[in-house]
Amino acid sequence: MSADNGWLAGFKADYEQIFVESWSPYVGAILLVLVVIGLMINGLFWGVFGGVKYWGDQFNHLIGLAPLLGIGQPDEGFLTHRMSLMNIMLLLGAFAAALMSRQFQPNRPPQLELVWAMLGGSMLGIGASLAGGCTTGGFFNPVLHSSPAGWMMWVGLLAGAVIGLKLLLWTLENIEWGMQAPPRIDLPEGLTKIMPFFGLAVIVGVLLWATSWYGSSDTVLVTRAVIVLLGFLIGFIMHRARLCFARAFREPFMTAEGDMTKAVILALAIGIPIAAFLFEKKVIDPYIAIPPTFWIGSLLGGLIFGIGMIFAGGCASGSLWRMGEGHFKLWVSMFFFAWIGSVASALFKKLGLTSVDPDNMESFEITAVGYQAYWPETLPGWGWTLLAGGALLLVWYAFVRYNESTEKFTVL
C-alpha cells in the first residue's frame, strides 16, 4: 500500500469512528452536560417544552383557537424565540449528524403506530403542562438545579413507564389492525454516498450563522448566537450517542438494559456539583429553570408524560433528534405534543392550576399544583443538598444495576 493510500485509509477510519459509528452513551452524556453547563455560564438554560408550546401556540393562532383559549400573540418569531430556536437547532444538529453518518432515512410507520403517536404526543403535552416541562425542563434541569421537583417527576416518569409498557403489551397482544408496515422508502445510492457533503454544508452554514449573529450590535442576537451553536451541538451529540431520556426510563423495565440510564446518572453526577458552584457564585439564578410544580404537578405530570413517551416513541429531546433522522412517527408525535401542550397549558391556566409560564420565571412562584422548591433553601446548606442529590442518584444506579443482573423488574 502506498503512503497516499495509507493516509486516505487512516482518514476514512477516523471519519467512520467519529461520524458513523455510534458513540458511547457515557461519552455522549458527559459532552451533553458540558454543553448544558456552557449554556448556564452564558446565563441560559436548556429547555424544550417552552419552544414546543410556542409552536403549538402559533398553530392555535393559525386555526383560530388562540383567542378562545386566551393565548396571546408572541412578539418573537420562530428563530428569535429562545426555546423555539434551541429546538430548531437541536433538530438541525441531529439532521447534520444523520447526514454525516449516512443514517438519514425517511421512515414510515404502520398505521397503528401513527395512532399511538397521536395519543402519546397528546399525553406528552398534557404531562409537560402539569409538570412545568418535559424530561428536560421538568426532570433533568430541576435535578441539575437541586430542586426536588425534578425528583418528584422522576417518580412519576418511572411509574408512567411501567404503566405505559403494560398498556403497550396489551395492545400488541389484542390489536391486529394497522400493524402492516408500509413499503420502505429507499433513497438513491448516489444520494446516500454524497450525504456527508450535505452534512458538512449544514455545519459550515450553522457556523457562519452563529458568527454573523455573534458579531451583531443587537445584544439579543448575540445571545441567540450562543443558542444557535450550543443547541446545534446538543442535537449532534444526542444523535451520535443515541441519547434519549425515554430510553433511560423505559429500557430497565423493558429489556433490563441500563447503559442509557447509567449515562444519564453520570451526567447528573457531574453536572450537579458544577451547577451548585455556579449558583453559589451567582453566575445564574437557579429559579429560572425550576418549575412551580412541586410536588403534585411534577408527580402527576411525570406519570402522564411517562405513559405518553412509551406510545409516542420518545420524549421531547429524543423525538427531536429522531425527527432529524427521518422518522415520520416522531413528526406526528411532535405535532400533537405541541398542539395539545399549547391547549392544555392554556386550559390549566384558565382553571387556575398554573399561573405562570414555566419558561419565563423571574421569582419564587406558587401555583395550585406546587411551588418552586430549591433544596439549598430548605435543607441546611449545600452539603446536605449535594448529599441528598448524590444519595438519590446512588439509589437509582443501584436499582438499575441490580435489575441488569436479575431482570426482576422487567415488564415485557
N, C-alpha and C positions, 0 to 999 in steps of 0.2 A: 504494500500500500504506500503511495506517495505521501510526502509531508502534507501537501494540499488536501488530499483526500482524508488523511487522518484528522486534520484540523476541522474539516467540514463534518466528519463523523462525530467528533467531540462536541462541536457546536450543536448538532442535532440532538445528541444525547442529553446535553444540558437543557436544551429547549423542551424536550419531552418531559424531563424531570420537573421543571418549573411550571410549564404551561399546559401540560397534557395529563400527566399522572396526578391523581388526587393527593392533596397534602394531608398530612396527619391532622386529625381534628384538634389535637393538643397544640400543634404549631399554629393552626388557624385561630384557636381560642386566645392564645397569647397575643397574636397580632391584632385580633379584633379588640381586645380590651385596651391595648396600647393606643389604637386609633380613637377609641371612646375617651380615653384619658386625654388625648390630644384635643378633642372637642371641648372637654371640660376646661383645659388650660386656656382655651380661647373664649371662655365664658358661655359655652354652648353645652347641649346635652343631646344624646342620641334618642330619637323618638320616631315612631312610625304611625301610630293611630291618629295623631293630630293631622298629618298630611292625608291619610286615608279619608278621614272625616271631612276634610276640606274638599276632596274630590266629590264625596257624596253630597256635600252642601251645594256645590256647583251644579251637580246633576239635578238636585231638587229645585234649584232656581230655573234650570232649563225646562223642566216639565211642569213648573208652576206650583209645586208643593211648598216651596220655601216660605211664602207669606203665611200660609195656613199653619205651618209649624213654628213660625216665629224665628226663622233663620235669616239673619242679616246678610247683606251682600258684602263679602270681604273686600278690603281695599287692595290687597295684594294679588298678584297673578300666580299662575302655576309655577313659574320659575323664580318668583321672589318670595312666595310664602315659604317660610323656613322649613317646615316639615314636609311640605309637598316637594320642594326641591331636593331634600335629603332622600326621599323615597324614589324620586326620578333618578337620582344619581346612583342609588343602590341598584336599581333595575338596570341602568346603563352599565354599571361596573360588572354586573353578572353577565350581561349580554356580551361585553367585550371579552370576558374570561371564557365564555362558551364558544365564541368565535376563535379565540387564540388556541383553544384545545380541540377545535373541530367537533364540539359536542352540541352545537346548536342544532336542534332537530324539532320541527313542528310535530306536536304530539296531540292527536285527537282521542279523547277517552270514550268508553262506551256510554250509552245514553243514561244508564242508571247513575254513573259517576257524575254526570252533569247535574242530576237531581241532587245528589249528595253535595256537590259544590254549592248549589243554591242554598240548601239547608244549612250546610256547615258555615258558609260565608255569612249568612244572616245571623247565626249564633255567635260568630266571632264579633260581629258588630254590636250585638246586644251585650255580650260579656265585657268587651272593651269599654263600652259606655258606662257600665256599672263600676268596673274596676279602675277607671281613670286611665286606661291604657291596655295594650296587648301584652304579650310576653316580654316585649322590650320595655314599654313605659309603665306597665303595671307590676311586672315581676323583676326583670333584670336591673333596671335603673333604680327602683326603690331599694332593692337589696344592696346594690353598689353604694347607694346614698344612706346606708344604715337606717332604713325605715322598716319597721315590722309589717308595713302594708305589703311589701314585696313578698315576705314570707307567708303572709296570710293568703295571697293569691297563689303562691306555691302549693299550699294545701289544697286549694280549690282546683288547681290545674292537675294535680296528681289524682284527685278523686274523679275529676271530669275525664281524664284519660282512661281510667279503668271503666267507667260507665260507658264512654264512647266506644271503646273496644268491644265491650259486651254487646252493645247495640249493633255495631258493625258486624260482628259474628252472627247475630241473629238474622240480619238482612242477607248475609251471604248464604245462610242455610235455608232461608224461606222465600227469597225473591229470585225468580229466574229471569224476569223481564229486563231487557236493556243491558245485558251483560256481554253481548256480542261486540267485540272491538271493531271499530271501523278500519278500513284499509290504511296501511301505513303510508305516510307521505314521504317518498324518497326524493331527496334533493339530488340534483345532477352531480356526478362525481367531480366534474371540473369545478363546480361551485364550492364543494367541500374542501378541495385542495387549496383554494385561494382564501378561505375563511380567515386564516391568521393575518392576512394583509388588511382585511377589513377591520379585524380586531385592533391591529396596530394603528390604523387610521382613527378609530374611535378614541384610543388612548391619547394620541397626539392632539386630536381635537379638544378633548377634555382639558389637557394641559394648557393649550392656548386659551381656552375659555377661562379657566381659573386665573391664568396670568393676566388676561385682559381686565377682569373684574378686580383683581387684587391691586392693580395699578390705577384703578379709578379714583377720582376725587370724592366719589359718593361712598360714605362710610358704610352704608347698608350693603352695597355691592362688595365692598372689601370683606365684610363678614360672610356674605354669601359665597365668596370665592373659596373660603375655608371649607364651607359645606360642600361645594362642588367637588373639591379634591378629596376630602375625607369621606364623604358619602360614597363616592366612586370606589375608594379603597375598601370600604366595608362590603360593598357588593362583590367586588373582585375576590376578596378574601373568603367571604362566605361561600361563593361558588367553588373556589379551588379546594377548600377544606370540607365542602358539603355540610357546612354548619347549619343546624336547624334546631330551634328550641322545641318544636313539636316532637322531633325525634328524641330529644333529651328526656321528655316526659313520657313518650309513648313506648320506646323500644324496650326498656326494662320489663314492662308488663306484656309486651307482645312477643319478644324473642329472647329476653333476658340479656341482650347485648347492652353494655353500659359505657362504651367508649365515648359516645356523644355526651352523655350525662356527665361523665367524669371530666370531659373537656370544659363544659360549662362551669362545673365546680372549680376547676383550675383557674378559669378566667376570673371568677368572683374572688377566689382566694388571693389572686394577685391584685385585683382591682380595688377591693375594699380598703386595705391599708393605704394605698396610694391616694384614693379618693378622700379618705379621712385626713390625710396630710393637707390636701388642697382645701378642704373645708376649714381645717384649723388655721391655715394661713390666709383665709378669706379670699382665696382665688375665685371661688364661685359659691353662690348661695345654694345650699343643698335643697332648699324648699322648692326650687324651680322644677325639680324632677320627682317630687313626692306628691302623689295624688291625695286628695282629701277623702279617702275611701276606707281607711282602717276602722273597723275590721269587716263590717257587713258587706260593703261594696266590693272589697278585694276578694273576699271568700266566695260570695255568690257569683260575682263576675268571673272569677277564675274557674268556677265549676262549669258555668255555661260556655265559657271560652274553651275550656279543656275538651268538652264534648264536641264543640264545633270544629276544633282543629283536627280531630280524628276524621270527620266526614269531609271537611274542606280539603284535606291532603297537606296541610301545613299551617303554620302560624302566620303572622303578618310579614316579618322579615324573610322567613323561609319561603313564603309564597312569592314574594317579590323577586328573589333571585332565581327561583324556578320558572317564573314567568319569562325572565330573560333568557332562559334555556329553551323556551318554546312550548311549554306545557299549557295547552288551551284550558284545561280544567282549572288551573290556578288563576287564569284571567277571569273566568266566570266567578270563582270564589271571591276574588278581589273586588269585582264589581258589586256583588251582593254585600260584602263586608263594608265597602264604602257607603253604599246606598242605605242599607239598614242601620249602619253605625250612625249616619247622619240623622236618620229618622228617630232612632232610639235615643240619641243624645238630646235631641230637641224635646221629645216627649218626656223624658226623665226630668229635664229642666222645668218643663211646664208643670209637672206633677210635684215639683219641689224636692225631688230626690237628690238632684245635683244642682248646685247653684253657680259653679264656676267652670270655666273651660280648663280641663286638666293640663293643657299645654300652654297656658298663659297665666300662671300663678305668680303673684308678686309677694304675697304674705301668707301667714298661717290662716288656713281656711277650715271651716267646719260645715259639713253637709248632713243631710238626713241619713246617708249611708256610711258616714265616717268622718275622720279628720286627718290632717297631715301629721302623722306620728313620726317623730325623729328620736331615735334611741339616745343620743348624747344628752338630750334634754329630759329624758325620763329615767335613764339609768345613771348611776354615779360615775359619769365621766367616760372618756374614750376607752379606758382599759376594759371596763365591763362591756362596753359596746362592741369592741373588737372580739372579746371573749365570747359574747353571745352569737355574733355572726360566724365566728370560727367553729363554735360547737355545732351549730345547725348545719354548716357545710360538712362537718365530720360525720354527723348522723346521716346525712343524705348519701355521702360516699360509702359509709358502712353498709347501708341498706342496699345500694346498687351492687357493691362488691359481693355481699352475701348472696344476693339474688343471681348474680352471674354464676356462682358456684353451685347453687342449689336449684335454681329455677322455680322456687316455691311460690313466687308471686306472679307468674305468667298467667295471662288471661286466655290467650288463644292456644 
